[in-house]
Amino acid sequence: MMLANRSLLLRTFIASLSIAFSLVSVSAFTQDDYSDELPRVPPTPPSETLQEFQVADGFQIQLIASEPLVTSPVAMEWAADGSLFVCEMRGYSEDRDKGISRISHLRDVNQDGVYDSSTIFAEGLLWPTGLFPWDGGLFVGDAPNLYYFRDTDGDGKADQRDTVLTGFGTFNVQGLMNSFRWGLDNRIHIACSSTGGMIRRPGQPESDAINVRGRDIALDPRTGEFELTSGAAQHGMCFDDWGRKFVSSNSDHLQQVMYKDHYIGRNPLLQPAAARVSIAEDGPQAEVFRTSPVEPWRIVRTRLRVSGKARGPIEGGGRAAGYFTGATGVTIVRGDAWPEAFQGMAIIGDVGSNLIHRKRLHPNGLKWVGKRVDTNSELVTSTDIWFRPAQFANAPDGSLHIIDVCREVIEHPKSLPAEIKQHLDLTSGRDRGRLYRLVPNEFQHRPTPNLNRASDFELVDLLAHPNAWHRETASRLLFERQSECIAELKQVANHPETPLGRLHALAVLDGLEQLDEQTILPRLNDPHPSIRKQAIRLTEKLPSSEALRNKLAERTDDLSIEVRYQLAFTAGSIVGFEKTQTLAKIIRRNPTDRWMQTAVQSSVADGAGELFAELLTTPFDHRLSEFVGRLASQITQQNSPTDIRMAIAAVSNLTPDNGDFALPILGKLLESRSRKDTLLHQLEESGELTKIDRVMSEMLERLERVTLDESEPVDVRVRAVESLRYASASRASAVLPNLIDSRHPIAIQRAAMITWGRFDSSDITETLLSQWSSLSPSLRETASEILFSRPDRLLGLLNAIESADIPLSEVSRSRLQLAAKSTDSSTQRLASELLESSGSKNREQVVQAYQESLQLSADVARGSKLFSKHCANCHRLENRGHEIGPNLATVKTRGADFILTNVLDPNREVNPQYLNYVALDVDGRTLTGMITEESATSITLQRAESAKDSLLRVDIERLQSTGMSIMPEGLEEQLDPQAMADLIAYLMQVE
């Protein structure tokens, strides 16, 4: 009864605060002391915590450890003897340098499933966030270092401490390396998070450090060597039973990693599809259903931000929750205590909403889909705001273990206004922590075996165990011991009734370097597609033979797209494999799938000309145009005589009738002909391109007629305009200026501007400047991008602004700030003077001046038109616009005040995902946008109107973050308070 009363009183008090804050006008708050509004929330004692939970039908939650046995836990791993190591980040969030964090070692002495004792294994740590047992010791991630600890004298405390790697990023306490996982490649996989780092061995010079930004690493525990892997989400990474990788970030709760990074690095001219993609059916920031009250400090912070007294994004119009904002610890259910129907399900925590969410994963081609299981509820919620589920683990007893950091406040310190922070204690909970077990109602705990005492033969048997911990620990120990049970492993690898046993036996044999053709060949026909896929990958480790190559070729028509996908990658790694026919068949089956395109092209770092020619045999598949164009670009950049002559021969049979399909291919193939050091230039001079030029000229003539034919559909005309990029500069300049005219649809004008802007022509500067006043606002944004892309154009624009031919207010301040950092002295001077003359508007004052918009009567219809005019460049609603910036579908739940502040002050608190970058390429172009894709070989910048530039790393001279949002400041120049009220009214009513 006391607990119920305490919880009821807390919830009532917080609800009262919410109502009171919503009724009092902003001007009424003049105090700086908010202590009366910020009551401390007392912790729930361990003995009472279970009463605060609501758990989905069929499951229950059990407390298995709490303070003082464990405090501030953020990661855990079981040693082979069944004991549990826990990473205690007691220095979270501001006390890193005090060195008070540690690793605790927990034991369940009586084997009843509840931990009885705890000892300190290692202490004096800063911000430890991950750990993994190995060879009697423990790897521990404590950025910037990865350590290896060992107890050599048997006193239970580590006395050996070796630095294995150093250089991991530390600038964000909520973006540190995490989630140490054992992989099927016998490596420890480590998520490097959003901070990345420049990683090296301690004895190496800093110049040898490897940049891991945008990727994770896989560590060889025997040598300390590592390789880059795809990933780099924020906090949470795991594998499913078959090696698929899933990750999570605070505001993108479920993502899939689509390929292994090392394949991409084989072809430096490959521009791959995204390595990491969001797969939640209900979106990255999907709705969640918490049962805990919103903390008072969140309510006060929202009000202060609305009033302009505090910086930062305004939370939900008084509703600071209801969607994923603190997603963590994605884990795939792999414990045998869970019912079969729940195996493979994704579990994600939200530390800010005190809940655990689940999704069922469904195959959908190569990219899977995560679908919500619970309707208007969650797998687990708690009314206790101290419940902070940060990580999960599939346990030895088959259950799912939950790590509860157990903190009064989970928040980045820089996101807390000083007026609030002084009344909070960010160390509150340092001395607390909980571990729970989530189990079906009928669960019976089983003792955890000491696998250190198991013989190698017993470990081999465990490879087929239904519980993931047994399988992975047995695999690790066999690899760690360098077992000699080769015959037994090969027997399991061929056992017909144990697919997971076959999978792990193959993995261990690979780690022991005991794989052979006799073992692999049958598995290439395995009834389970995931084992066929694994077997194909493992053939890369074996000497190439005719039998192996023939068996691989048989898998070209495999029914599983994942098997064909792996074969497309592997085809480029097998010596002597006739890959052209195999790759051609694979890509013809899925011609527009960007991941399949990536896999196929990764395998033709050499041999692109042969594949190009094969795909151009008749009848042409027009769906392959994009992919064959990619091959054409690669061929011309490689400048290989064999490939170029093969490609020229293949396109010689094309006719003008093939224009729609072939012109982009021809254009990309011939784009280097003007460079004197290329074979194409020699072929042009010798007259060997005459026939192709004649055909191409006829294709272009047809397209020119289409661009000007107003009876043609707009999208057809736009494609025709875009194809003129493959014409000569003089030819394009004769057509495109006529299309930059208000008589033509905006889409036509924009395409003409962008296409013409690709040429190094000075004429475009004069045209855009002279027609500036007739351009719509969105077209002016496109014109700005083009004019800022080259130094001479930029100088022309700045001169036009200085002479008042173009109003200063019509060029975003963020662009001028970039120009002021130019290496050209004239550009730098002009931009700096213009910035100074424009004055520096205080964003908080602007927000405050527009508060009246929240009270004005508004017209939704006018707001809809304003959205199309000012917002649709980067946001999409009701089938209009481009989905570049944050999803606006949930903006209604965040409130009108949130919209107002973020429109007028977009740089108040920028999500790193939406930071604007500037890239300078080898052709002298300056390109801007947010980084949407990043791989070993390329990056992709995206900006307004979904315009994208994919740049090969070999072509980038400089890449730098501006530190500002892709959304420019200064929209108040185009929207008065009434217009702002109309826009907000429209956004608030969209369903």
N, C-alpha and C positions, 0 to 999 in steps of 0.2 A: 504493500500500500504506500509506503514512504517513497519508493521509486516511482510509482505511477504519479503520485502527487508532484514530485520534483519535476518529472518530465512535462506534466500538464502545465505547471506554473511557468516553466521555461518557454514552452510553445505559446502560451497565452501572452506572456510578456513581449515576446518577439513579434507576435501578430499585432499587438497594441502599438508597438513601435512603427510597424509598417503603415498602419492606418493613420497614426499621428503625423508621420512624415509626409504622407500623401495629401494631407489636408492643410498643412502649414505652408504658406507661400515662401519662396526662396528668400525674399527680402527680410523675412522675420528672423533668419538665422544670422546673427552678427557675432555670436560668441565664438571663441576659439577653443574652449574647453568642452569636449564632448564626453567627458567621463560618465555623466549621468545616463547617457544613451548607449554606453558600451559596457554592459555588465559582463563580467567574466563568466564563462560557462564551465561549471564544475565537471570533472571527469566522472564517468560511471565506474564504480568499483568492479574488479573482475568477477566478483561473486554475483553481480547483478546484470552483467552486460548481455547475457543471452536473452533476457526478457525484452530487450530493445529491438530484436530482429524480427523481420517478416520474411519468411522463406517460401519459395514456390512449393506447391503441393508435391508430395512424394519425397521431399528432402528435409534434412535438418542440419543445423550448424552446431558444432561442438567446440568448446574452448580447450585447447591442448597445451597452451603455455601463456604466461603473462608475467608482468613485472613481479618480483625483481629478477626472474630467470632471464627475461629478454626485455630490452628497451630500444626504442626507435629502430625496429627492424626494417630493412628495405630489400634484402635478398637472402635466400637460403638455399643450401644444397646439402644432400646427404652424402656422407662418406661411405665407403664400401662396407664398413662395419655396422652401418645402420644408424650411427649417431648423426646429429644435425649441426652443421655450421651456419651461423646467422651473422649477417653483416649489420652492424648497429651504427647507423649514421647519426650519432648523437650531436654532431656539430651542425646539423641542419637547423636554421638555414643561413645563419650569419656568423657562426662561431667556428668556422673552418680552421682558422689558425691556432685555435686553442689545443688542437690535437687530442680531443676527448672521445673520438670515435674508436670503435674496436670490433673485433671478431669474437663472438661467443660460441662456445661448444656445448650443445645440449645433449642430454642422454635420457632415454626412457629406461630406467633401471629395471622396473618390474614388467616391462613389455605390455602395459595396459593401454598404450596409445596416448598417454599423457606424459609430458616431460617432467622429470623429477629433479634433475640437477643441471647446473650450468657453471662452466669455468671460462675464464678469459683466455682465449688462445693467443690473441695479438691485440696490442693497444697502441695508443699514440698516433692514431690515424687521423686524417683530415676529413675528407668527404668520401668514404668508401661506398661503392654502389653495386659491386658485383663480386662473385667469388666462385671458385670451382676446385674440387679436390683432384689431386693428381700425385701418384707415386708416394703416398704417405704424407704429402704436404698439401698446400692450398695456394692456388693463384688468387690474388685479391686485386681488384681494380680500385685504386685510390688516386684519381686524377691529380696531377699529370702522369702518375706512374702506374705501371702494372707490376706488382710484386709477386714473389714466390716465397711463402713462409713454410717452415718445417720445424717440428719439435724433434731435436736430435738426441736429447737426454732423457726423454720419457717422463718429464714432469708435467705434461699437459699444456705447456706454454711454449710458443714458438721462440726459438733462440737463433734460427737462421732466417735472414731477411735479404733476399736478392732482388735487385731491380731488373726486371726482364725487358721492359719497354718503357719509354718515356716520351712525353710530348702531347698527351691527350689534353683536349681543351678543358678549361675550368671556368670560363666566364659566365656560365649560366648554371646555377645550382640545380635547376630542374632539367638540364640537358646534358648530363654527364654520361660516360660510358656505363653500360648496364647489360643485364640479361646474358650471362655466360651460359652457353648451351653446347652440348656435345653433338657433333654432326656425323652423318654417315660417311664423311671423308676422314674420320679419325682426327678431327681438329676441334679446338674449342672456339666457337663462334662468339664474337663480342660485338654488341651494338655500340657504335661510336656516337650516336645521338646527334643533336643539332650543333654541338660545339666542335665536332671533328677534332682536328689537331694535326701537327706535324710530327709523325711518329718515327722513332729510331731506337736502336739499341743504345744502352748507356755509353758504350765506348766509341760510338760513331760520331763523327763531326755533325754539326747541325745542318751542314750543306747536304748531307746524305738523307735527311729526314724525308719521309713520304707523306704527302698531303692526303688525309683520309676524308676530307670534306665530301659529304654526299654519299659516303660508303661506310661499310663496316669492315671488320677484319676477321680472318680465321687464323688462329694461332696453332703452330705445331708445338705441343707441350714438351716434346723431347729436346728441341733445338732452340726454341724461342723465335724462330723465323715466322713470318706472317705474310699473308697475301690479302689483297683487298677483295671485298665481296660486296655485292649489291645490298642496299638497305638504307640505313641512316635515318630511321624514324626516331622519335623522341625518347619514349620510355616503354619498353616492352618488345620482346622478340622471341619467337619460338618456331619450332618445326612440328609438322604433323607426323604421323607414323611413317609416311613415305618420303619425307624430306622436303615437302613444300614449306616455304618460309613465309611467316606472317608477322606483321609489325603493327605498332600503334603509336600515335602522337596525341597530345592533349586534345586537339580539336579535330582529329581525324582518326576515329577509334579503331577502325579495322582496315588494314591494307595488306596487299599481297605483293611479294617480291617475285618478279617474273622470270629472272634469269640470273646466271652466275656471271659475275663481272669479268672473269678472265677470258671468257669467250669473246666478249666485246673488244677487248684489248688486242686481239689478233689482227684486226683490220683497222688501222688508224684512220681510214677514210669512211668508216661506217658511222652514220648518224642513227643511233638505235631508237627504238620505241622506249617509252618510260620504263625504268626498272622497277619502280614502286608505284602501285595504283590503289586507289580507294575502292573497296569492293562491297561496302555496306549498301544494301538495297535502299535504306532510308536516309542515306547521305552521311557525310563525314561527321557533322555535328547533329546527329540524330537526337530525337526527343528521348528523354529519360524520365522516369517516374519516381522521384525521391519521396520518402516519407519523413525525412528530417526537416526541421525548421531552417529557414535561411538565417545565417548568423547575423547578429546585430551590426557587426562592423561592415558587412557587405551592404546592408541597408543604408547606413550612414555614408559610406563611400559613394554609393550611387547618387545620393542627394548632393553631396559636395561636388561631384563631377558635373551633375546637371547645372548646378549654380555657377560653375566655372571656378570654384574655389580650389578644386583639385584637378590635376591632369589625369588622363587615362580614359579608356572607353567606358561608356555608361552602361551598366548592367541592367538589362531587361525591364526598364520602366518600373522598378520595384520588385521585379521577379528576377532574382540573380541566378536562377537555375532553371532546369527544365530541358536542358540539352547538354550534350557532351562538351565539357570544357576542361576536364582533368582526366582524360582517358589514360589508363596505364595497364601494363602487365598482360597484354594479350597472351592467352594460353589455350592450346588445343587440348580438350579432354582426352586423355590416353590412359586413364587408370581403370583397372578391371573391376573395381567396386561399383562403377557407374553402369547403369543398364546399357545394353547394346545400342539402343536408339539414341543415346546421348554421346556415344563415341564419336570423336572428330568434331565436336561442337566447340565454338570459339567462346571463351570467357574473357570479359574485359571489366576492369574496375573503373569507377570514377571517384577519385579521392575527394573531389569537391562536392559531390552529391551523396556521398556515403552509401554507395550501392555497388552491386555486381550485376552486370548485364550479360546476356548470352545470345548467341546467334547460331543458327544452323547453316552450315556451308553446303552450297550446291554447285556442282560443276556447270560451267556455261562456256564451253570452249576452253581456251587457255586461262582466261580470267574467271575465277570463281565468284560467287555471289553469296554474301552473308545476309540471311533473312531473320528478322526478329522472331523470337519464340513466344515471348510473353506479351499478352495484349493489355496495354495500359497498366502494366506492372513490371517488376523485375525479378530476376532469380533470387536476389537477396537485397533487402534494404534495411536500414537501421534508423531509428529516431534519434540516435546518439550522433551528434556532429563530430565526436572524437573518432568515429570509425572511419579509417582511411585505408581502404584496400589497395595496396600499391603493386603487389606481385602475387603470383599463384604458382603452385608446383604440383605435378602429379607425383604422389607420395608412394613409398614402398608398400603401404597397406592398400593401395588402389584408390584411395580417396583423393580429393582435391584440397590441398592446403592453401590457406589464405594468410598473407602477411598484412597485418594491420599496423601501420606506423603509429597510430594512436596519438594524434596531435590535436590540440585545441585549434590551431591555425595552420592550414596548408596553403601557402601563398608565397609567390616570389616577393621578397622584401621591397623591391623597387616598385611594386604595384600597390603598395600601401602608402597613402598620404601620411605625411608626418603627424598631422593632427590626430589621425587615428592610431597610427603605429605606437605613439607614446603611451597609449592606454592598453596596448596588447603586450603579451609576453610570447615572443616567437620561440622561446625555449620551453614553453609549457607543454609537457608531455615527453620531454627528454628522458625522464625517468620511468616512462610507461611504454608498453608495447604488448601486442597480443598476436598469437598464432591460433588460427581456427582450422577446423576440418569440416568440409562440406561433403555430406554423404547421403545416400538414399536412406529412407526410413528403416529398411531391413538390414542395414549395414552391421557387420560383425568385424571388429578389428582383428587383424592377424599379426603375430609377432614379425618383426623385421629381421631377416637373416643377416648374419655377418658374412658377407661374401668374400672378405679377406681370407677366411678360412676355407673357402670352397676351392676344390681342385680345378685345374683347367678343364678336365672332362665335365665336371659339374657345371662350370660356366658355359661351356658349349651347349649343354642341354637348356640352359636358361635363355638362350638366344630366341627361343620360340615361346617364351613365357607370355601370357596374355597381358601382363602389366608392363608399362613402358619403362619404369625405373629398373626393373630386373633386367630387361633386354639391354638397355643402354649401359648399365653398370657392368654387366657381364662383358659386353663388347669393349668397353673402356679397359677393363682389367686384362682381358686377353691381349689387347694391343699394348697395354702398359708392360705386361710381363713378357711380351714378344713370345707368346705361346708356341709350342711345337706340336700342338694337336691338329696338324694340318689335315690328316685323313678324316678325322672326326668332323672338322669344319666343312670339308668338301661333301661329306655325307649329308650334313644338315642343309647345305646349299642346294642339294638335289632332292630334299624330302618333299614329297608331293602334297602333304597335308598341312604344311606350316609356312604360308607365304611370308610372314614376318620373320620367321626363323631363316628362311632362304635369304631374305634381304640382308639381315644382320650378318649371316655367315659370309656372304659375299663381301660385305664392308670390312669385316675383320681380315679376311684373306687378302684384301687389297692393302690394308694397313701393314700386314706382315710380309707384303711383297711375295705372296704365294699363289696369286691368281694364275690360272693357266687356261689355255684354250679349251681343254676338255671340260672344264667346269663352266666356263662362260657360254659356250655354244648352245647347250640345251636351254639355258635361261633366256636366250634371245627369242625362244618360242614359248616362254613361260605363259601359263594361262592367265596370270595376273599382269595387267598392263604396267603397273608401277615397277614390277620386277623386270619386265622387258626394258622399260625405260632406264632402270639402274644398270642393267647388264650392258646396254648400248653405251652408256657413259663409261663403264669400266673397261670396255674394249680399247679405249684410248691408252690404257696402261700396258697393253699387251703388244708383243711384236706383231706386225701386220702379216697376215697369211692369206692365201687365196680362199681357204675355207671360211675364214672370219669375214673377209670382204663380201663373199657371196651371201653369207647368212645376213649380214647387215643390209645388203641390197634387197633381200626379201621383205624387210620391214618397211620398205618405202610405201606400201599400201596398207599399213597397219590401220586397224579400225580406230585406234586411240589417237586423238590429236596430240596428246602429250608425248606419246611414243614417237610420232613423226617429228614433233618439235625437237626432241632430244637428238633424233637422228640427223636433223638439219644442222645442229651444232656440231655433232661428232664427226660428220662427214668431212669437215675440214681438218681433222686431227689424225686421220688414218692414212698412213703412207701407202701410196699406190692405189687408193680407192678411187674408182671411176665415179666421181661425185656429181658430174654435170647432169646426167640423166636422173639420178636420185633427187638432186635438189630441184630440178625442173618439175618433176612429178609432184614433189611436196608443195612447191609454191603454186602450182596450177590448181591444186585442191583447195587451198586457202589463199587466193591471190591478193586479197585486200587486208588480211590480218597483219597488223604492224609488227606484232611479236614474231610471227612466222617469217615475215620479211627480214626482220633483224637477224633471226637465227640463220637463215639461208645466206644472207650477205656476209655474216661473220665468217662463213666458211670459204669465201672466195677472196681472201686477201691476195691470192693468186688464182688465175683461172676465170676472172670475171668476164673476159671476152668470150670464152667458150660458152658460158651460161647465157650471156647476152644473145649470142647468135642462136642458141637453141630456143630461147623464148620468143624470138622473132620469126620462127618458122611458121608457115601458114597452116591452118587459119589462125589469124591473130586473135588473142584473147584481150579485148580492150580493157578488161579489169586489171591487167598486168602493166598498164602504161606507167603508173607511178613507180612501181618497183623497177621496171626496166630502165626508167629514167634515172633512178638511183645508181644502177649499175653503170649507166653511161657516164655519170659524173665521176664515179670512181675510176673508170677506164681512162678518161681524159686527164685526170689528175695524176694517175700513175705513169702515164706516158710510156707504157710498155709497147714496143713495136708489134709484138705478136698479138696482143689484145686489141690494139687499135686497128690493125689491118683486118682482124677477124670481124670486128664490129663494123668497119666500113663496108666490108663485103656483105654483111648481113643487111645493112640498111640500103644497099644499092638497088634492091628489088622493090623498094617502096615506091608508091605512086602518089600523086596529089590527092587521090581519093582516100588515102590513109591519114589525112592531115590531123583529124581530131585525136587520133591515137598516137601518131608518130612524131608530130612536130615537137612536143616537149622532149622526146627522146633524141631527135636529131639536134635540137638546140643545145642540150646538155652535152652531147657527144662532141660537138664542134666548138664549144665555148672557149677552148684554149688556142684556137687556130691563129689568133693574133700575136701570140707569144712566139718569138723567133726561136726559142730553145726547144720547141715541141715538134714532134713528128707530124702533127696535123698541119703545122705551118709549112713544113716541107712538102707535104702532099698537096696543099693548096697551091704552092708555087709551081709545082710540077704539073698542075692541071688535073690531078687525080680526083679532085672534089667537084669538078664541073657538073657532072651529072646530078650529084646529090644537091648541089646548090640550085640547079634549075628546078628540081622537084620541090625543094624547100621554098623557093621563091613563089612557085605557083600555090603552095599551101598558104603562104603568108598573104598573097593577093586575095585568096578566098576569105581569109580571116579578116582582112581589112574591110572587105565589103560587109561582112557580118557586123563588125563593130559599129558601123554607121547606119545599119539597117534598123530603123525604129520599129519595123514590123516583127523583128525577132524578139523572143522572150529575153528579159533582162539578164537572167542567169546565163543564157547562151552567149549574149554579147559580152558579159563580164569575163567568161572563160576565153573568149576570142581576144579580148584586150590583154588579159594576163599572158596569153601565148605570144604576144608581140615582144615579149622580153627576149625572144630568140631571134628577133630581126636585128639588122645592123642599127647602129645609133642614128644614122641619118634617116633610115627608113622609119624608125619609130618616131623620130622627131617630126616627121612629115604628117603623121596621123594623130598621135596622142594629144597634142595641144588642143586640137579641135574638140576633143571629148571633155576637156576641163571647162565646162560651160554649164550654166544653170539650166539650159534647155534639156540637158540629159539627166537621167536619174542619178541620185547620189552614188549608188553602187557603181555606176559606170565611171563617174568622175573620180571616185576614190581609186578604182582599179587603174585608171589611166595615170593618175598621179604616182601611185606606187610603182607601176611598171616603168614609167619614164624615169622615176627617181633611181632606178637600178643602174642607169647609164651614167657615165662620168661626163655629164653635159652641163654646161653653164647656162644654157637656154632655159632650163627648168626654173632656175632661180628667178629670172626676170618675169616668167609667166606667172608663177605662184604669187610673187609680190604684187604684180599689177592687178591680179584678179582677187586679191585677198578679201576685199570688201564684199565681194559677191559670194564668197564661200560660206557654207553653213558652219555652225560651231564645231560639229564633228569633223568636217572636212578641214577646218583650220588646224585641228589637232593632228590630222594626217599630214598636212602641209608642214607643220612644225617639225614633225618627226623627220620628214625628208630634208628640210632645210638645216636641221641640226646634225644631219648625218655626215656632212663633209665640211671641212674648214672654210672653203670659199663661199659656200652657200650660207653658212652660219654668219659670216661677216656681212654678207649682203642683207640678211634679215636684221641684224643688229643696227646696221646703218639706216635701214628703213624705219626702224623704231625710233632711232635718235632724231631723224628728220621729221618725225610725226606722221609719216605716210601710213604707218601701222600703229594703232593704239598700244601702248605698253601693257595695258590691262588684258590684252588678248593673247599674250604669251605667258605661260605659267611661270610662276616665280621659281619653281624647282628647276625648270630648264635654264633659266638665267643663272641660277646658282651653279649649275654644272658648267655653263659657259665661262663663268668667272674663274674656274679652275683650269681653263684651257692652257696649253703650253704656248699657244700663239699670243704674243704680247698685245697685239691690237685687239684681238677678240677678248682677251682677259680684261683689258682696260675698259672697253666699251660696255661689256656685261656688268662690270663692277659699278660703273657710273650709273647705268640704268637701274641696277638694284638699289643704289643709294637714293636715286631720285624717286623711286617708287615708294620709299618709306617701308618700314618694317611693321606690318600690322600685328598687333598682339592678338593671337588666336583666341585667347580666353575672353578678350574684350569683344571680339567679333561674335563669339558664341553668346555672350551675355546680351549683346545688342539685338540678337535675333530671338531672344526668349519670347518676345511677343508673338512669334509664329505659332507657339504652342497654344495660344489663347484665341487666335483669329478663326472666324468661320471660314471653312475651306470648301473648294470645289474639286471633287475627286476626278471628274472628267478632265479638268485643266491639269491636274496633277499627273494623269496618265500621259498626256501630251508632253509635259515637262520631262517625265521619265524617258520617253523616247528620244527627246532632244538632247538631254544632258547626261543621262545615266546609262543608256542602253549600250554605249560603247564598251562598257566593262561589266555590266550586270545584266542578268537575264530574268525576266518575269513574264508570265502569261504568253510564252512562246515568242517573246520579243527580246532582242539584245544578244549580248555575248557573255558567256559565263567565265569571266576572268577573275574578277574580284570576289570577295566573300559572298556566299549564297544568301540572297535576300529573302528566301522563302520563309525563314524563321524570324525575320526582322520584326514582325508584328509583336512577337512575344517579348522582344527586348525594349519596346516602348518608343514613343515619339521623341523623348529626350535623347535616347541613344542615337537615333537617326540624325537629329539636329547636330549633335556634337561631332559625330564622325564625318558628316558631310563638310562641316566648316573647319574642322581641325583634324585632318586625316593622319597627321604625324604625331598626334598626342601619345599614342602607344601603338607602335607598328608591329603586327605579327610578322616574324622573320620570313614567313612564306610570301608576303606581299611587298618585300623590300625591292626597290628599283636598283638595277645594276647597269653599269655602262661598260660596253666592250668595244675595243678598237681592233679591227681586223687588218689583215695584211694588205688589203686594198685601200686602206686609209679611211674606211667608213666607220662612223661612230654609231653604235646600235644600243638601244636601251630596252629595258623590260625586266620583269621578274623572272627568275630562273624556275622554269617549270619541269625541266628534265635535265639530268646530269649523269654522265657515264664516263667510262674510262677514255672515251674518244671524243665526246662532244658535250655541248650544253645547248639548251634551247631557251631563248628569251621570248617572252610573250607580253603584249601590251594591248592597248585599246583596239576594238574591232576584231579581236582574236588574231591580230597580226602577229606572226611568229618569224623568228630568225633562228635557224639551227646553225651553229658554228662548230666546225671541227676544232679541237684543241690546237692542232698544228697550225691553224689559221688565225689564232687569237694572239694579238700583240700584248693586250692588257685587258684585265677584267677587274672591276672594282665596284663595291657596293656604295651607293650614294648615302645610305643611312636613312633614306626617306621612303615613304610609301609610293606605290605606283599611282595612287590617286593624288592629283595635284591640289594644292591649296588655291584659294581664291574664288570658289564658286559663288561667293556672295556678290562678285562683280556681275554675275549673270542672273542671279535670283534675288529679288527683293523679299522682305518678310512675308508678304502675301503669297508669292510664288512658292516660297519654302513651305508655307502652311499647306498649300495645295498638293505639293509633292509628298509631304509627309502623310497627308490624309489618304492619298492613293496607296502608298506603301503599307499603311496600316490596315487597309481593307482587303488586300490581296489574300486569297485563300491558298 
